[in-house]
Amino acid sequence: MLSIASFPHRIHERCRGAPGAAQDWISPRDARGIAEAILLIAAAGAFYGASIGAWNAGELALYCAIKLPLLLYGTALVNGVINGLFARRLGLELSLGDG
């Protein structure tokens, strides 16, 4: 079981490129692992969006911090639907847990 305190340590190990660090991100297939990935994408996307928008004004930084994670989630959702349709068309029996 992973603890909340180990989250920053795991991010540091992954950014460092430590062997086996990627397996810690891939292996948890429970609700906590999914929520952790969703929150990390939202936080990183918001930070990057705010840094893109900060060149002009604080209002644009806030707008981009909200827009970029939504754009990332929308792109992932559409991509997942299209890949699912292609898999079904090709006769592959895949579920969301396969990968």
N, C-alpha and C positions, 0 to 999 in steps of 0.2 A: 504494500500500500504506500502510495506516495503522499508526502505531506506538503502542506502549503509552503512551509519553510524551505523545502528543497527546490521549489520552482525557480527562484533566481539562480541557484547553483546549477540547475540543469540548463538554463538558458546560457550561462557562462560557459559551461562545458561544450554545448553545441556550437557556440560561436567560435570557440577555440579549436574545434575540429577534433575533439578527443575520440579515440576509437570506442565504438559502442554507444556513443551518446545519441545517435539517431535512433537506435533501437528503443531507447526510453520514450521517445516521442511516438513511435509507431505502435508499440506493443499494447498500450491500454486502449481497449475497445469498449469500455464502459461509458456511462453517461459523463463521468468526471473527465475522462480523456477527451471526449468531444467538446465539452464545455470549456476545457482549458485551451483547446485549439481555437475555438471560436473567439474567446476573450483575447487571446494573444494576437489574432489577426485584427480584431477590432482596435486594440490598443496600438499596435504597430501602424496600422492604416491611418488611424486618427493622428498619431504623431507625425507621420510622413505628410499627410494632407495639410496639417497645420503648418509644417515647415515650408511647404510649397506656397501656401496662401499668405504667409507672414511677410513676404516681400512687398506686399501692397498695403494691407491694413489688417487690423484685428478682426474686422467683420469677415473679410475674405478668408482669413485663417480659420475662423470658426466654421464657415461654410464648407471649406475644403476638408476640415477634420471630420465633418459629418458625412460629406458626400463620398469620400474615397473608400471608407469601409463598406458603405452600401453598394458602391460600384464593384468592389471585389466580391462581395457576397452574391450580387446579381450575376456577375460573370460566371462564378462557380456554379450557381444554380442552373443557368442556361446551358453551360457546358455539360453538367451532369445529366440533364434531360436529353440533350442531343446524343451523348454517348450511350445512354440507356436505349434510345430509339434505334441507334445503329446496331447495338448488340442484339436487340430483339429482332431487327430486320435480318441480321446475319445468322439468326437461330441460336444465339448463345443464351444460356440460362444463367444470368448474373443477378445478384442481389446487391444491396448497398453494402453488405459486409464483405463481399468478395473484393479482392484487390491485390 
